[in-house]
């Protein structure tokens, strides 16, 4: 038995767990994946790493600014570029520059999640598929491996559509219609991500680090991911598709061909035809990539006899920044329902 079970080891779940752990509560974080961090993800492949989820951090809000400053001081983050480029659909040749700071992790963006996970009890590869209140008046959680977890309070820090599936069975006796209506109202855009490496050292690499595409039917973003690495073995790119393209081809049986179509379009759009011929390519689906319809509040609390709250980047919709704000707000809510201890707030970083 534990005080709080946090379902989901993304940014919101880790921040929430740190707040409550440092306040003296017993906390278990349970995640369906082998890794942690959710979309703050890095993949090892072909003697290198590729950030196929969140590509960089921008200093927004006091907590995120402090986190970036601390990780820069530790050597985990560094400034990648102060010019993030945007290309209009109607202007295939001209690139418009917008000045903005972007910080990256040479060791991969998942170092951020590893930093935030310090000291936490995390159960990996555990998909929670049922939740109920036991006869002992505790939350009872069961995973896909039939492992069982018992807690006084639950934080659901996963995408809202997944939370709906998990919590829907509680609707008859525990959850009111307003709670589920708000949860169902949150929608996400999907994304298909391509990682591609190039062995030909004679290719002329572009001067830009990354380009975001505005109103492009196929492309959303492309980054020269190898420019983040120390002594990369070869150039490699990460490309995110547009939401419309991903919705059309998300369930495709031949995902490699879908990835080749994305590369071909990027090569044509950017006049880099050699992008069509990578030495290696990997393609990844993100079903819940970006919030489409967000909750206009920092958390969603259930009116249940035992504390239960949902949080995530979909509470506000501003990705990592919203995830951090939502995670702190969820911790404050749970604490208010338990022993009302002093939470560390932004000072939680000092203990890591």
C-alpha positions in Angstrom: 0.0 0.0 0.0 1.2 3.5 -0.9 -0.1 7.0 -0.4 -0.2 7.9 -4.0 -0.1 6.0 -7.3 0.9 8.0 -10.3 -0.1 6.4 -13.6 2.2 7.7 -16.3 5.9 8.6 -16.2 5.8 11.5 -18.6 6.7 15.0 -17.6 3.5 15.7 -15.7 3.7 12.4 -13.8 7.3 12.8 -12.9 6.9 16.4 -11.7 3.9 15.5 -9.7 5.6 12.5 -8.1 8.7 14.6 -7.2 6.5 17.2 -5.5 4.7 14.6 -3.4 7.8 12.5 -2.7 9.8 15.5 -1.4 6.8 16.4 0.8 7.2 13.0 2.5 4.5 10.9 0.9 5.1 7.4 -0.4 4.6 7.5 -4.2 4.7 4.8 -6.9 4.9 5.8 -10.5 3.6 3.2 -12.9 4.2 3.3 -16.7 3.3 1.1 -19.6 6.6 1.6 -21.4 10.1 0.4 -20.9 11.4 3.9 -20.9 10.2 7.1 -19.1 9.4 10.6 -20.2 6.5 10.0 -22.6 7.2 12.2 -25.7 10.5 13.4 -24.2 11.9 10.5 -26.1 15.2 9.4 -27.6 16.0 6.4 -29.6 19.3 4.6 -29.9 20.0 3.5 -33.5 23.0 3.0 -35.8 25.7 4.1 -33.4 23.8 7.3 -32.6 20.7 8.8 -31.0 17.7 10.5 -32.4 15.1 12.6 -30.6 11.9 11.3 -32.2 9.6 13.0 -29.7 10.2 16.5 -28.2 13.0 18.1 -30.2 14.1 20.9 -28.0 13.1 23.0 -25.0 12.3 26.7 -24.9 12.4 28.8 -21.7 8.8 29.4 -20.8 7.7 30.1 -17.2 9.7 30.1 -14.0 9.9 26.4 -13.4 10.9 25.5 -17.0 13.4 28.3 -17.1 15.0 27.1 -13.8 15.0 23.5 -15.1 16.8 24.5 -18.3 19.3 26.7 -16.4 20.1 23.8 -14.0 20.6 21.2 -16.8 22.7 23.7 -18.7 24.9 24.1 -15.6 25.1 20.3 -15.3 26.2 20.0 -18.9 23.0 18.0 -19.9 21.5 20.8 -22.0 23.1 23.4 -24.3 21.8 26.1 -26.7 21.2 24.6 -30.1 20.1 27.7 -32.0 18.6 31.1 -31.5 16.9 31.0 -34.9 14.0 28.6 -35.4 12.9 28.9 -39.0 9.4 28.7 -40.4 8.6 28.1 -44.0 5.3 29.2 -45.6 3.5 26.8 -47.9 3.2 29.5 -50.5 6.9 30.3 -50.5 8.8 27.1 -51.2 12.1 28.8 -51.7 12.1 31.6 -49.1 12.5 30.7 -45.4 11.3 33.2 -42.8 13.4 33.5 -39.6 11.9 33.9 -36.2 14.3 34.6 -33.3 13.8 32.1 -30.5 16.1 30.1 -28.1 16.1 26.4 -28.5 17.9 24.1 -26.0 18.8 20.5 -26.7 20.5 17.6 -25.0 23.6 16.2 -26.7 23.0 12.9 -24.9 19.3 12.8 -26.0 16.3 14.6 -24.7 15.3 11.7 -22.5 18.1 12.9 -20.1 15.5 15.4 -18.9 13.1 12.6 -17.8 16.0 10.6 -16.2 16.9 13.7 -14.2 13.4 14.2 -13.0 13.0 10.5 -12.1 15.8 10.6 -9.5 14.8 8.9 -6.2 11.4 7.9 -7.5 9.9 4.4 -7.3 9.0 3.6 -10.9 7.4 0.4 -12.1 8.0 0.0 -15.9 6.2 -2.2 -18.5 3.1 -2.1 -16.4 -0.1 -1.0 -18.3 -2.8 -0.3 -15.7 -6.0 -1.7 -17.2 -8.4 -1.6 -14.3 -9.0 0.6 -11.3 -11.6 0.3 -8.5 -12.2 1.0 -4.8 -11.6 -2.0 -2.7 -13.6 -3.2 0.3 -10.8 -1.7 2.5 -11.6 1.7 1.0 -8.4 2.1 -1.0 -7.8 2.5 -4.8 -7.0 -0.9 -6.3 -5.1 -1.0 -9.6 -4.3 -4.0 -11.7 -1.8 -4.2 -14.6 -1.7 -6.2 -17.8 0.6 -8.6 -16.0 -1.9 -9.0 -13.2 0.3 -7.1 -10.8 -1.7 -5.2 -8.2 -1.2 -1.8 -6.6 -3.1 -0.2 -3.7 -3.1 3.5 -2.9 -5.0 6.1 -1.0 -4.9 8.5 -3.9 -4.4 8.2 -7.7 -2.9 10.6 -10.2 -3.7 9.8 -13.9 -1.0 11.4 -15.9 -1.6 10.0 -19.4 -3.3 11.3 -22.5 -7.0 12.1 -22.0 -8.3 9.5 -24.5 -6.3 6.8 -22.7 -7.7 8.1 -19.3 -11.2 7.8 -20.7 -10.7 4.1 -21.5 -9.2 3.4 -18.0 -11.8 5.4 -16.0 -15.0 4.7 -18.0 -15.9 1.6 -15.9 -16.1 3.9 -12.9 -18.9 6.0 -14.5 -21.8 4.0 -13.2 -21.0 4.4 -9.5 -18.1 6.8 -8.9 -17.6 9.4 -11.7 -20.1 12.1 -12.7 -21.1 12.9 -16.3 -19.4 16.3 -16.2 -16.0 14.8 -15.4 -16.2 12.3 -18.3 -17.6 14.8 -20.6 -14.7 17.1 -20.1 -12.2 14.2 -20.4 -13.8 13.0 -23.7 -13.7 16.6 -25.0 -9.9 16.5 -25.1 -8.6 15.5 -28.6 -5.1 14.9 -30.0 -3.5 15.2 -33.3 -1.4 12.2 -34.4 2.0 12.4 -36.0 4.3 10.1 -38.0 8.0 10.6 -37.3 10.8 9.6 -39.7 14.4 9.2 -38.6 16.8 8.9 -41.5 20.6 8.6 -41.7 22.9 9.3 -44.7 26.3 7.7 -45.2 27.5 9.8 -48.2 29.9 12.3 -46.8 29.9 14.3 -50.0 26.3 15.6 -49.5 26.1 19.3 -48.8 24.3 19.7 -45.5 22.0 22.7 -45.1 23.0 25.7 -43.0 19.8 25.6 -41.0 19.3 23.4 -37.9 15.5 23.0 -38.1 12.5 24.2 -40.1 8.8 24.3 -39.1 6.3 24.1 -41.9 3.2 26.2 -41.9 0.2 24.8 -43.7 2.1 22.1 -45.4 -0.1 19.1 -46.2 2.6 16.5 -45.4 5.3 18.1 -43.3 5.2 19.7 -39.9 8.9 19.9 -38.8 12.4 18.8 -39.9 15.6 18.9 -37.8 19.2 18.1 -38.5 19.3 15.9 -35.4 22.9 14.9 -35.9 23.9 18.6 -35.2 22.9 18.0 -31.6 25.4 15.2 -31.1 29.1 15.3 -30.2 31.1 13.9 -33.1 28.1 12.2 -34.9 29.1 9.2 -37.1 27.0 10.5 -40.0 24.3 13.1 -40.7 20.7 12.2 -39.8 17.4 14.0 -39.7 14.2 13.7 -37.8 11.0 14.7 -39.6 7.5 15.1 -38.1 4.5 14.8 -40.5 1.5 17.0 -40.5 -1.6 16.0 -38.5 -3.7 15.5 -41.7 -1.1 13.3 -43.3 -0.8 11.2 -40.1 -4.5 10.8 -39.8 -4.7 9.5 -43.4 -1.8 7.0 -43.1 -1.6 6.2 -39.4 -2.9 2.7 -39.7 -0.9 1.9 -42.8 0.5 -1.7 -43.0 3.5 -0.5 -44.9 4.9 2.2 -42.6 8.3 2.2 -44.3 6.7 3.4 -47.6 4.8 6.1 -45.7 8.2 7.2 -44.3 9.7 7.3 -47.8 6.8 9.5 -49.0 7.6 11.9 -46.2 11.3 12.0 -47.1 10.5 12.5 -50.8 8.3 15.4 -50.0 10.9 17.0 -47.7 13.6 16.5 -50.4 11.4 18.2 -53.0 10.2 21.0 -50.7 13.7 21.9 -49.5 15.5 21.2 -52.8 17.5 18.5 -51.2 16.8 15.5 -53.5 19.4 13.3 -51.8 17.0 13.1 -48.8 15.1 10.5 -50.8 18.0 8.0 -50.5 18.9 7.4 -46.9 21.3 4.7 -45.7 18.8 3.8 -43.0 15.3 4.8 -42.0 13.0 4.2 -39.1 9.4 5.3 -38.7 7.5 5.8 -35.5 3.8 6.5 -34.9 2.6 9.0 -32.2 -1.1 8.5 -31.7 -1.3 11.4 -29.2 1.3 13.8 -30.5 -0.2 17.3 -29.9 -3.3 18.4 -28.1 -6.0 19.4 -30.6 -8.7 20.3 -28.1 -7.3 21.1 -24.7 -8.8 21.4 -21.2 -8.8 25.1 -20.2 -7.6 24.4 -16.7 -4.5 22.9 -15.1 -6.1 19.6 -13.9 -9.3 17.6 -13.9 -10.3 16.4 -10.5 -13.0 13.8 -9.8 -15.6 14.2 -7.1 -14.8 10.7 -5.6 -14.6 9.6 -2.0 -10.9 8.9 -2.5 -8.7 11.5 -4.3 -8.3 11.1 -8.0 -7.0 13.7 -10.4 -6.0 13.7 -14.1 -3.2 15.9 -15.4 -0.9 16.3 -18.5 0.1 18.6 -21.3 -3.5 18.5 -22.5 -4.4 20.6 -19.5 -3.5 23.9 -21.2 -2.2 22.4 -24.4 1.2 24.0 -24.4 3.2 20.8 -24.4 6.1 20.6 -21.9 5.3 23.8 -20.2 1.7 22.8 -19.6 2.8 19.4 -18.5 5.0 20.9 -15.8 2.3 23.3 -14.6 -0.3 20.6 -14.6 2.0 18.1 -12.7 2.5 20.7 -9.9 -1.2 21.5 -9.8 -2.1 17.8 -9.5 0.4 17.5 -6.6 -1.2 20.5 -4.8 -4.7 19.0 -5.2 -3.7 15.6 -3.9 -1.8 17.2 -1.0 -4.9 19.3 -0.1 -6.9 16.1 0.2 -4.4 14.3 2.3 -2.1 15.8 5.0 -1.7 19.3 3.6 2.1 19.2 3.9 4.4 21.9 2.6 5.2 21.2 -1.1 8.6 22.2 -2.5 7.1 24.0 -5.6 9.9 25.3 -7.8 12.4 24.4 -5.1 12.0 20.7 -5.9 14.9 21.1 -8.4 17.3 21.9 -5.5 16.9 18.4 -4.1 17.8 16.7 -7.4 
